[in-house]
Amino acid sequence: MTVIKIGVVDDHPLFREGVTRSLSETKDFVVVGQGATADDAVAIASGCRPDVLLLDVSMPGDGLSAIEAVLAASANTKVLMLTASETLDSLVGAMQRGASGYVLKGVGSRGLVDAIRTIHAGSKYVTPAMSAKFVEQSFTEGGQRKVALTPRERDVMELVAQGLSNKHIGLKLDLQEKTVKHHMTQILTKLGVSNRTEAALAWRDVNGAHTAPTDEYRLMSPAG
């Protein structure tokens, strides 16, 4: 059994203790450090090397500012923002600084466990409510999406929306599969979604398409 080491940083002691107690009930989770400030987050990253560090946006020292310092202290640590902040600026700022996920504090214990497992496995995770908000607020009055995908990312996204795998997209566009995966990581971050299906649905909404992803597509993994 692979043990996932977790750090929890939040300046509200009762909330932090509740999260720690809840996560400790999952048999392969071990909470290796707790803190209340951005400095604590960096110290936990450096000293405990957690696999996943839960970090609030609003805390002494600023949670967003701590992300890059945490990753510099422990390159293999994945940062999951666990916060009450529902602002789009916080979400985008966190992901741009290197966070792997963004979850609102209203999440249930099962949802939090799923988010931790998702980012520990190497994928991005954004709580569905924030993904929907991102899609809703990412249009100008003229109906044009504000998200700036590069021409190549648009090519990739067109084929993702058709249900093609990374391998087949690579063949279509004469790209290596690892290059397609890199483009997908950038696309997911820019669209503020956590998987290929959400990206395809957002792309369909943006471009006025009327066909939903195929069943075969829905079964694909976020990375593949």
Secondary structure, 3 states (H helix, E strand, C coil): CCCEEEEEECCCHHHHHHHHHHHHCCCCEEEEEEECCHHHHHHHHHHHCCCEEEECCCCCCCHHHHHHHHHHHCCCCEEEEEECCCCHHHHHHHHHCCCCEEEECCCCHHHHHHHHHHHHCCCCEECHHHHHHHHHHCECCCCCECCCCCHHHHHHHHHHHCCCCHHHHHHHHCCCHHHHHHHHHHHHHHHCCCCHHHHHHHHHHHHCCCCCCCHHHHCCCCCC
